[in-house]
Amino acid sequence: MMNKKSAIFRLVVLTILLINIVGFALVSFRVYVSLNQYAYIQTEEISVRVNQMVHGIIDSYNQDLAHLESNCREFLPLAKQSALASPYTRSISLTEKQEIFCSTITDEKRIFFRRPSAENLINLHYIPQSPIVKNSDVFLLILNRGNVHVNFGIDTFIFKNILNTDMNYFSPAFFIDGYYISEKRTEAMNTPHLEQYVRVGNPYIDLYYHLDTENYVNYALINYAFMYLMVTVFSFICGFGLNVHLSRIDWQVFAISKALKKRQFVPYLQPVFDRNRNLVGAEVLVRWIHPKVGIISPDDFIPSAEISGQINDIFTQLVEQLVKAFIPYQKHFTDDFHLALNVSAPQLAHPNLIRDCKHILYRLNKHNFHLIVELTERVHIPQDDLYLQGIVNIKNQGIKIALDDFGTGHSSLSYLKKIKIDFIKIDKSFVDMIGEEEFRDHIVANVLDLADRIGVPAVAEGVETEYQQSYLLKHNVAYFQGYFYDRPVSLDMFIERYLRISK
């Protein structure tokens, strides 16, 4: 039982773990796909904001200042006013060749400035050291106007503010002129480091985003915690249901089915003797010879076999082995030799019982062989005509009926009043009481007296001492079996020992 419970527990735990692993993997895959989609869409929105900023600056310049760029004195007042009004630009300057000749910060003072490349109409660069404001970095938007280039200085905090993301779901960044610029830091970075980033197209600046473990965990906990919880709850519900289901399954049924295919059920015979210690027959007992466990007692598998109906197949295999073994030795049977076969209540309603009984009677019909069917009183025989007819059919074949385990159970005797019983078997539990206490002696005497009054021969089971034998002889018991005479032996051993065969 402990092995079964342990196996079920391990299977349930494994199922819970498997559901959690698979469920978490699926949810995590969903997190991966969803976050990547989210990060890409959000980064594209950042790109749109950069474009809007650039176009806004250029459009405003073209509308208000472009026509004055050839005259610095007229240009500066409007340029300063435009820089102050703009949410993006902090300075506007005009460059020609390698000089700044007009600026909202330095006015008309000429300043040397090695301008970054500006092949395109609109160019965006990062200047770590501003040529106009010392110890200051700046984003420089360069509008190519031919000989004159218009430079718009944009504070870096504006670009970093554009990179701001809610809930730390992903990490967007600009890569420009060899610099990595994120919301939190700016540093020089070599191009090979870009392999771990995803690029989003933008005409003015290289825009990327990066997802790390922290981003995934943060996104999963905030958006998918409920799904992870549901997977866990579902796994435990499945585990509980599986435990209930597996606990109700009789796993031994599968083992019995396998044993039937491998013909591991064999008959053992316990000799039965008369009052003069003459062999008169044997009770057929079933043993399961398991290749790993060894001999398995009937008490460990018969209940499962009865419930599943496999008892009929076991009975058939026993009959086949008995017939095959005894056919060559029928002439050695003693007078009125009998074989007693145990039959359970479910077998009475199954057609295989009569078929198997007819088979053994037909094949062992020489001399005075008798077949006895033992019906146990420990198991209730249903009050149903189907079962009664099964007993009648047995009697009609000339088979004798023995009531096994007399006095211990469901009073099958009262049910079988309609059927003539040929033998009563006194249960070992009563035989064990003999000689223990005077009170128990009275109990045994009453059982034996009841058997005597019924008027059918009694067979005592489990006789182990000479005192028990003497006591039973005094109480008119007709037949005996037990360790005092011989214990159950294999079919081959029984033939060798009692039929005195010499090949």
LODOLO-598252 format. One record per residue (C-alpha): residue number from 1; x, y, z. Coordinates in Angstrom, 1 decimal, padded with zeros to 4 digits. Example, Ala and Ser with C-alpha at 12.3 -4.5 7.8 and 13.67 -1.06 7.14 Angstrom:
// residues 2
   num        x        y        z
     1    012.3   -004.5    007.8
     2    013.7   -001.1    007.1
END
This chain:
// residues 503
   num        x        y        z
     1    000.0    000.0    000.0
     2    002.8    002.4    000.8
     3    004.5    001.7   -002.5
     4    001.2    002.4   -004.3
     5    000.7    005.7   -002.4
     6    004.4    006.6   -002.9
     7    004.1    006.0   -006.7
     8    000.9    008.0   -006.9
     9    002.4    010.8   -004.9
    10    005.5    010.9   -007.2
    11    003.3    010.9   -010.3
    12    001.0    013.7   -009.0
    13    004.1    015.8   -008.1
    14    005.6    015.1   -011.5
    15    002.3    016.1   -013.2
    16    002.1    019.3   -011.2
    17    005.7    020.2   -012.1
    18    005.2    019.3   -015.7
    19    002.0    021.4   -016.0
    20    003.9    024.3   -014.3
    21    006.9    023.9   -016.6
    22    004.8    023.8   -019.7
    23    002.4    026.5   -018.6
    24    005.2    028.8   -017.4
    25    007.1    028.2   -020.7
    26    004.0    029.1   -022.7
    27    003.3    032.2   -020.7
    28    006.9    033.2   -020.8
    29    006.9    032.7   -024.6
    30    003.8    034.9   -024.7
    31    005.7    037.5   -022.5
    32    008.7    037.3   -024.9
    33    006.5    037.9   -028.0
    34    004.3    040.5   -026.4
    35    007.2    042.5   -024.9
    36    009.1    042.5   -028.2
    37    006.1    043.7   -030.0
    38    005.5    046.4   -027.4
    39    009.1    047.5   -027.4
    40    009.2    047.7   -031.2
    41    006.0    049.7   -031.4
    42    007.1    052.0   -028.6
    43    010.5    052.6   -030.2
    44    008.7    053.4   -033.5
    45    006.8    056.0   -031.6
    46    010.0    057.5   -030.3
    47    011.2    057.6   -033.9
    48    008.0    059.5   -034.8
    49    008.6    062.0   -032.0
    50    012.2    062.6   -033.3
    51    010.9    063.2   -036.8
    52    008.2    065.5   -035.5
    53    010.8    067.5   -033.6
    54    013.2    067.7   -036.6
    55    010.4    068.7   -039.0
    56    009.0    071.2   -036.5
    57    012.4    072.9   -036.2
    58    013.1    072.9   -040.0
    59    009.6    074.1   -040.9
    60    009.7    076.9   -038.4
    61    013.1    078.0   -039.7
    62    012.0    077.9   -043.3
    63    008.9    080.0   -042.5
    64    010.5    082.6   -040.2
    65    014.3    082.8   -040.8
    66    015.4    081.3   -044.0
    67    015.0    084.5   -046.0
    68    017.3    086.4   -043.6
    69    020.3    084.1   -043.3
    70    022.4    086.2   -045.6
    71    022.1    089.2   -043.3
    72    023.3    088.3   -039.7
    73    022.2    091.6   -038.2
    74    018.6    091.1   -039.3
    75    018.8    087.4   -038.7
    76    019.9    087.4   -035.1
    77    017.0    089.2   -033.4
    78    014.4    086.9   -035.0
    79    016.7    083.9   -034.5
    80    017.0    084.6   -030.7
    81    013.3    085.1   -030.5
    82    012.7    081.8   -032.3
    83    015.2    080.0   -030.1
    84    013.5    081.3   -026.9
    85    010.1    080.3   -028.2
    86    011.1    076.8   -029.4
    87    010.7    073.9   -027.0
    88    013.6    072.2   -028.6
    89    016.4    074.5   -029.7
    90    018.7    076.4   -027.4
    91    020.8    078.0   -030.1
    92    020.7    078.8   -033.8
    93    024.0    079.5   -035.6
    94    025.1    079.9   -039.2
    95    028.4    078.3   -040.4
    96    030.4    078.8   -043.5
    97    033.3    076.6   -044.3
    98    034.8    076.0   -040.8
    99    033.6    079.1   -039.0
   100    030.5    080.1   -037.1
   101    029.9    083.6   -038.2
   102    026.4    084.2   -036.8
   103    025.0    082.7   -033.6
   104    022.2    083.5   -031.1
   105    024.9    083.0   -028.3
   106    028.0    084.7   -029.7
   107    026.3    087.1   -032.1
   108    028.6    088.0   -035.0
   109    031.8    086.8   -033.4
   110    033.6    084.3   -035.7
   111    034.5    081.1   -034.0
   112    036.5    078.2   -035.5
   113    034.3    075.1   -035.8
   114    035.1    071.9   -037.5
   115    031.7    071.1   -038.7
   116    030.6    067.4   -038.9
   117    029.8    066.0   -042.3
   118    026.5    067.3   -043.8
   119    026.1    065.6   -047.1
   120    022.3    065.3   -046.7
   121    019.8    068.1   -046.6
   122    019.2    067.4   -042.9
   123    021.8    066.0   -040.7
   124    021.8    065.1   -037.0
   125    025.0    064.8   -034.9
   126    026.1    064.6   -031.3
   127    028.8    067.0   -030.1
   128    030.3    066.0   -026.8
   129    032.1    069.4   -026.4
   130    030.1    072.4   -027.7
   131    032.3    074.9   -029.5
   132    030.1    077.7   -028.1
   133    029.3    076.7   -024.6
   134    032.3    075.2   -022.7
   135    031.9    071.9   -020.8
   136    028.6    071.2   -022.5
   137    027.4    068.6   -024.9
   138    024.8    069.2   -027.5
   139    022.8    067.6   -030.3
   140    023.4    069.5   -033.5
   141    020.8    069.5   -036.2
   142    022.4    070.7   -039.4
   143    020.4    072.1   -042.3
   144    022.4    072.1   -045.5
   145    021.7    075.3   -047.4
   146    024.6    075.0   -049.9
   147    027.4    077.3   -048.9
   148    025.7    078.1   -045.6
   149    024.8    075.5   -043.0
   150    022.2    076.3   -040.3
   151    023.0    074.6   -037.0
   152    020.3    074.1   -034.4
   153    021.7    073.3   -031.0
   154    019.3    070.9   -029.1
   155    019.9    070.2   -025.4
   156    020.7    066.5   -024.7
   157    018.0    066.3   -022.0
   158    015.4    066.7   -024.7
   159    016.6    063.6   -026.5
   160    016.9    061.7   -023.2
   161    013.4    062.7   -022.3
   162    012.2    061.3   -025.6
   163    013.8    058.0   -024.5
   164    011.8    057.9   -021.3
   165    009.7    054.7   -020.9
   166    007.1    053.7   -018.4
   167    007.5    050.8   -016.0
   168    011.0    049.9   -017.2
   169    009.6    047.6   -019.9
   170    012.5    048.1   -022.3
   171    015.6    050.2   -022.9
   172    015.7    052.4   -026.0
   173    018.8    054.2   -027.0
   174    020.4    056.3   -029.7
   175    023.7    055.4   -031.3
   176    025.2    058.5   -033.0
   177    028.8    059.4   -033.9
   178    030.2    056.5   -031.9
   179    028.2    057.3   -028.7
   180    025.6    055.4   -026.8
   181    022.9    057.7   -025.5
   182    020.1    056.4   -023.2
   183    017.9    058.1   -020.7
   184    020.3    057.2   -017.9
   185    023.8    057.6   -019.4
   186    025.9    058.7   -022.3
   187    029.1    056.9   -023.3
   188    031.3    056.0   -026.2
   189    030.6    052.6   -027.5
   190    032.1    050.5   -030.4
   191    029.8    049.3   -033.1
   192    030.2    045.5   -032.3
   193    028.2    046.0   -029.2
   194    025.1    046.7   -031.4
   195    024.6    043.0   -031.9
   196    022.4    042.7   -028.8
   197    020.2    045.6   -029.9
   198    017.3    045.8   -032.2
   199    017.3    048.6   -034.8
   200    014.3    050.7   -035.7
   201    014.5    052.8   -038.8
   202    014.8    056.5   -038.6
   203    016.2    058.9   -041.4
   204    018.1    061.1   -039.0
   205    019.5    059.0   -036.1
   206    020.3    055.4   -035.4
   207    017.5    054.3   -032.9
   208    017.7    050.9   -031.1
   209    016.2    049.1   -028.2
   210    017.4    046.5   -025.9
   211    015.6    043.9   -023.7
   212    017.3    042.3   -020.7
   213    016.2    039.9   -018.0
   214    015.1    042.7   -015.7
   215    012.8    044.0   -018.5
   216    011.2    040.6   -019.1
   217    010.7    040.0   -015.3
   218    009.3    043.4   -014.8
   219    006.9    043.1   -017.8
   220    005.8    039.6   -016.8
   221    005.1    040.4   -013.1
   222    003.1    043.5   -014.0
   223    001.1    042.1   -016.9
   224    001.2    038.3   -016.6
   225    001.3    037.6   -012.9
   226   -002.3    036.5   -013.0
   227   -001.6    034.0   -015.8
   228    001.3    032.5   -013.9
   229   -000.9    032.2   -010.8
   230   -003.7    030.5   -012.9
   231   -001.2    028.0   -014.3
   232   -000.1    027.2   -010.7
   233   -003.7    026.9   -009.4
   234   -004.6    024.8   -012.5
   235   -001.7    022.4   -011.9
   236   -002.7    021.8   -008.3
   237   -006.3    021.2   -009.4
   238   -005.2    018.7   -012.0
   239   -002.8    017.1   -009.4
   240   -005.7    016.8   -006.9
   241   -008.0    015.3   -009.5
   242   -005.3    012.9   -010.7
   243   -004.6    011.8   -007.2
   244   -008.3    011.1   -006.6
   245   -008.6    009.3   -009.9
   246   -005.4    007.2   -009.4
   247   -006.3    006.4   -005.8
   248   -009.6    004.8   -007.1
   249   -007.8    002.7   -009.7
   250   -006.9   -000.8   -008.7
   251   -003.4   -000.9   -010.3
   252   -003.1   -004.6   -009.5
   253   -005.6   -005.4   -012.2
   254   -003.0   -004.4   -014.8
   255   -000.4   -006.5   -013.1
   256   -002.8   -009.5   -013.0
   257   -003.5   -009.1   -016.7
   258    000.2   -009.2   -017.4
   259    000.6   -012.2   -015.2
   260   -002.2   -014.0   -017.1
   261   -000.5   -013.4   -020.4
   262    002.8   -014.9   -019.0
   263    000.9   -017.7   -017.2
   264    002.4   -016.9   -013.8
   265   -000.6   -018.3   -011.9
   266    000.0   -021.9   -010.8
   267   -001.9   -024.4   -008.7
   268   -000.6   -025.5   -005.3
   269   -002.3   -028.5   -003.6
   270   -002.9   -029.2    000.1
   271   -003.6   -032.8    000.8
   272   -006.9   -033.8    002.6
   273   -006.9   -036.9    004.8
   274   -009.6   -039.0    006.4
   275   -009.8   -040.1    010.1
   276   -007.3   -042.9    009.4
   277   -004.8   -040.5    007.8
   278   -005.5   -041.9    004.3
   279   -005.2   -039.4    001.4
   280   -008.6   -038.7    000.0
   281   -008.0   -035.7   -002.1
   282   -006.5   -032.2   -002.2
   283   -007.6   -028.6   -002.1
   284   -006.4   -026.6   -005.1
   285   -004.9   -023.2   -004.1
   286   -003.6   -020.6   -006.4
   287   -000.2   -019.0   -006.2
   288    001.2   -016.1   -008.2
   289    004.8   -016.8   -009.1
   290    006.2   -013.4   -009.8
   291    009.7   -013.3   -011.4
   292    010.9   -010.5   -009.1
   293    008.7   -010.6   -006.0
   294    008.5   -014.4   -005.8
   295    005.4   -016.2   -004.5
   296    002.4   -013.8   -004.0
   297   -000.3   -015.0   -001.6
   298   -003.9   -015.2   -002.9
   299   -005.0   -012.7   -000.2
   300   -003.0   -010.1   -002.0
   301   -004.6   -010.4   -005.5
   302   -007.8   -012.5   -005.3
   303   -010.1   -009.5   -004.2
   304   -008.9   -007.5   -007.2
   305   -009.3   -010.4   -009.5
   306   -012.8   -011.0   -008.3
   307   -013.9   -007.4   -008.8
   308   -012.3   -007.1   -012.3
   309   -013.6   -010.5   -013.4
   310   -010.0   -011.8   -014.0
   311   -010.7   -014.6   -011.5
   312   -012.4   -016.5   -014.3
   313   -009.3   -016.5   -016.4
   314   -007.2   -017.5   -013.5
   315   -009.5   -020.4   -012.7
   316   -009.3   -021.5   -016.4
   317   -005.5   -021.5   -016.3
   318   -005.5   -023.6   -013.1
   319   -007.9   -026.1   -014.6
   320   -005.7   -026.4   -017.7
   321   -002.6   -027.1   -015.7
   322   -004.4   -029.6   -013.4
   323   -005.8   -031.6   -016.3
   324   -002.5   -031.7   -018.2
   325   -000.6   -032.8   -015.1
   326   -003.1   -035.5   -013.8
   327   -004.1   -037.2   -017.1
   328   -001.1   -039.5   -017.1
   329   -001.6   -040.5   -013.5
   330   -005.4   -041.2   -013.2
   331   -004.9   -044.8   -012.4
   332   -002.9   -043.9   -009.3
   333   -005.9   -042.0   -007.8
   334   -007.0   -043.5   -004.5
   335   -010.7   -044.5   -004.2
   336   -013.0   -041.5   -004.2
   337   -010.1   -039.2   -004.8
   338   -011.3   -035.6   -005.2
   339   -010.0   -032.2   -006.1
   340   -011.6   -029.2   -004.3
   341   -011.6   -025.9   -006.2
   342   -012.4   -022.6   -004.5
   343   -015.1   -020.6   -006.3
   344   -016.1   -017.0   -005.5
   345   -019.6   -015.5   -005.9
   346   -018.9   -013.6   -009.2
   347   -017.8   -016.9   -010.8
   348   -021.3   -018.5   -010.2
   349   -022.8   -016.0   -012.7
   350   -020.1   -016.6   -015.3
   351   -020.5   -019.3   -018.0
   352   -016.8   -020.1   -017.9
   353   -017.2   -021.9   -014.5
   354   -019.5   -024.7   -015.9
   355   -017.3   -024.9   -019.0
   356   -014.1   -025.4   -017.0
   357   -015.8   -027.9   -014.6
   358   -017.0   -029.9   -017.5
   359   -013.5   -029.9   -019.0
   360   -011.9   -031.3   -015.9
   361   -014.6   -033.9   -015.4
   362   -014.4   -035.1   -018.9
   363   -010.6   -035.4   -019.0
   364   -010.3   -037.0   -015.5
   365   -013.4   -039.2   -015.6
   366   -011.6   -042.5   -015.0
   367   -011.8   -044.4   -011.7
   368   -013.7   -042.7   -008.9
   369   -012.5   -039.1   -009.3
   370   -014.7   -036.4   -007.8
   371   -014.8   -032.7   -008.2
   372   -015.7   -030.4   -005.3
   373   -016.5   -026.7   -005.6
   374   -015.9   -024.8   -002.4
   375   -018.1   -021.7   -001.7
   376   -016.7   -019.4    000.9
   377   -019.0   -018.0    003.7
   378   -016.7   -015.0    004.1
   379   -018.1   -013.4    001.0
   380   -021.8   -012.8    000.7
   381   -023.5   -014.6   -002.2
   382   -026.2   -012.2   -003.5
   383   -029.8   -013.2   -003.0
   384   -030.4   -013.5   -006.7
   385   -031.7   -016.4   -008.9
   386   -028.8   -016.0   -011.2
   387   -026.4   -017.1   -008.5
   388   -028.7   -019.8   -007.3
   389   -029.0   -021.2   -010.8
   390   -025.2   -021.2   -011.1
   391   -025.1   -023.5   -008.0
   392   -027.9   -025.7   -009.4
   393   -025.9   -026.0   -012.7
   394   -022.9   -027.2   -010.8
   395   -024.9   -029.8   -008.9
   396   -026.5   -031.0   -012.1
   397   -023.0   -031.9   -013.4
   398   -022.4   -034.3   -010.5
   399   -020.1   -031.8   -008.8
   400   -020.2   -031.7   -005.0
   401   -020.6   -028.5   -003.0
   402   -018.5   -027.6    000.1
   403   -019.3   -024.7    002.3
   404   -015.9   -023.1    003.1
   405   -015.0   -021.0    006.2
   406   -018.1   -022.3    008.0
   407   -019.2   -020.1    010.9
   408   -017.2   -017.0    010.0
   409   -019.2   -014.8    007.7
   410   -022.4   -014.0    005.8
   411   -024.5   -017.0    006.7
   412   -024.5   -018.4    003.2
   413   -025.8   -021.6    004.8
   414   -029.2   -020.0    005.2
   415   -029.2   -019.1    001.6
   416   -028.1   -022.6    000.5
   417   -031.0   -024.4    002.2
   418   -032.4   -025.0   -001.2
   419   -029.2   -026.8   -002.2
   420   -027.9   -030.0   -000.6
   421   -024.4   -029.3    000.7
   422   -022.0   -032.2    000.6
   423   -019.3   -030.9    002.9
   424   -018.7   -028.2    005.6
   425   -015.2   -026.9    006.1
   426   -014.4   -025.7    009.6
   427   -012.4   -022.5    009.4
   428   -008.8   -022.4    010.8
   429   -009.7   -019.6    013.2
   430   -011.9   -022.1    015.1
   431   -009.3   -024.8    015.0
   432   -006.7   -022.4    016.4
   433   -008.9   -021.9    019.5
   434   -008.7   -025.5    020.5
   435   -006.9   -025.9    023.9
   436   -006.3   -022.2    024.5
   437   -009.1   -021.4    027.0
   438   -012.1   -023.2    028.3
   439   -014.4   -020.3    027.0
   440   -013.0   -020.7    023.5
   441   -013.3   -024.5    023.7
   442   -017.0   -024.0    024.2
   443   -017.1   -021.8    021.1
   444   -015.4   -024.4    019.0
   445   -017.6   -027.2    020.5
   446   -020.7   -025.2    019.5
   447   -019.5   -024.7    015.9
   448   -018.7   -028.4    015.6
   449   -022.0   -029.4    017.2
   450   -023.8   -027.2    014.6
   451   -021.9   -028.9    011.8
   452   -022.8   -032.3    013.2
   453   -026.5   -031.4    013.5
   454   -026.6   -030.3    009.8
   455   -025.7   -033.9    009.0
   456   -023.0   -033.5    006.4
   457   -019.3   -034.5    006.7
   458   -017.0   -031.8    008.2
   459   -013.5   -031.0    007.0
   460   -011.2   -029.2    009.5
   461   -008.8   -026.7    008.1
   462   -005.5   -025.6    009.6
   463   -004.8   -028.6    011.9
   464   -001.3   -028.1    013.3
   465   -001.0   -030.2    016.5
   466   -001.8   -033.7    017.6
   467   -004.0   -032.3    020.4
   468   -006.2   -030.4    017.8
   469   -006.5   -033.7    015.8
   470   -007.6   -035.6    018.9
   471   -010.1   -033.0    019.8
   472   -011.6   -032.9    016.3
   473   -011.8   -036.7    016.1
   474   -013.8   -036.7    019.3
   475   -016.3   -034.2    017.7
   476   -016.9   -036.4    014.7
   477   -014.9   -034.4    012.1
   478   -014.5   -036.6    009.1
   479   -011.6   -035.0    007.1
   480   -008.5   -033.1    008.0
   481   -006.0   -030.8    006.3
   482   -003.2   -028.6    007.7
   483    000.5   -028.4    008.5
   484    000.2   -031.3    010.9
   485   -000.3   -033.5    007.8
   486    001.4   -031.5    005.1
   487    001.6   -027.9    003.8
   488    000.5   -026.8    000.3
   489    002.9   -028.1   -002.3
   490    003.4   -027.5   -006.0
   491    001.6   -029.7   -008.5
   492    004.7   -031.7   -009.5
   493    005.6   -032.2   -005.8
   494    002.1   -033.5   -005.0
   495    002.2   -036.0   -007.8
   496    005.7   -037.2   -006.8
   497    004.8   -037.4   -003.1
   498    001.3   -038.9   -003.1
   499    000.6   -040.6   -006.4
   500    003.9   -042.5   -006.2
   501    004.6   -042.2   -009.8
   502    007.9   -043.5   -011.3
   503    008.6   -042.6   -014.9
END
